[in-house]
Amino acid sequence: MSTNTQIVEAYLDGFRRTDRELILSCLTDDVEWLIPGAFHIHGIDAFAGHIVDEGFTGNPEILVSRVTEAGDVVFVEGKVGAPRVDGTVLHLAMCDVFDMRDGKICKLVSYIMPE
């Protein structure tokens, strides 16, 4: 497994445990995160504000079905079960595209849709 894929795996594990310190350690200070139709943010502070969005509890179940790497880009496909504060779970299909720079995530585009 490459260094880039290891960083992405650590990032995903951080989300599974809602480990903010681990998640943020995987990012560049100028990270960019885009979820088409939802938000587009820049910077590690803005990113930190979206680790657990309003209405959710954290500790999502993330099941990875495929990881593909091409140069400094890592693609992750899978499913997410995001627990909500009302006790329900939002089930999503996802494909995350991670752009890497110097061993950290500098850009993330998250394509998600309800299952």
N, C-alpha and C positions, 0 to 999 in steps of 0.2 A: 504494500500500500504506500502510495506517495505521501510526501509531507503535506501537500495541499489537501488530499483526501483525508488524512489524519486530522487536520485542522477542522475541516467540515464535519467530520464525525464527532469531534470534541464539542463543536458548536451545537450540533443536534442533541448530544447528550446533555449539554447545558440547558437547552430548552426543556428536555424531558424532565429535568430535576428543578427547573426554574432557578438555576444557579447563575445569577446575574454576573457575578465576577468572572466565571468561566466563559459565558457568552461574550462579554465585552472584551475579554483578553484575546479573542479570536478575530477582532475587528481592527481595521485601521481607524485613526482618529477622524478621517474624512469620509467614512463609509457612507454609501448611498444605498437606500432600500426602497424598492418600488413594488407595490402590490397593485397591478393595474385595476382601476376602478375603485380602489380603496384609499391609498395614500402614496406619496412620494416624499421621502425625507432625506436629509443630508446631515451627517455628523453623528458622532458617537452618543452625544447627549440626547439628541432626538430619537436615536435608535433605542436607547435605554428606556425611553418613555413608552415604547411599544412592545416591550418584552411580554407584559401581560396587559392586554387591552381591557378597557372597561367592560364589565359583564362577564369576564372570564376569571377562573381561579388559578391558572397556571398548571404546571405538570401535565402537559398534553401527552397523549400516546402518539408516538411517531413511529410508523412502520415503513422502513425503506425497502422498496422492491428492486431498485436498480440505481447504481452509481456509475457514471461515465465521466472520464476526464479527458480533456483535449487541451494540451498546453497549460495555460494558466486559468482554465475554466473547468469547474466541476459541476456536473448536472446530477441532481438527486430527484428521483421519482418515488412516490409512495402515497401513504394515507396518513391523515391526522385525525385524532379524536380529541377535540378541545373542550374540556369541562367548563360549563357555565356556572355562575353563582346560583342559578335557579335549580341546579341539579341535573339539567339536561346536558347532552354532549353534542357538539356540532361536529359532524363527520364530513371531512373534506378529502378530495383527491388533490394532490399537489405535485408540482414540479418546480424545484428551486434551481436557479442558475447562479452560481457563485463565481464572481471574478476575483482572482487572487493577486496580491502584490506583496512581495517580500515575506511570504509565509503567513499572510493574514487576508481576511476577507475585506475587499475594498468596495465591492458592489454586489448586491443581492437583488434578483428579480424573482419574486414568488408568484407563480401562477397557481391559483387555488380556485376550486369550485366545489359546491356542495355535492355530496354523493347521494 
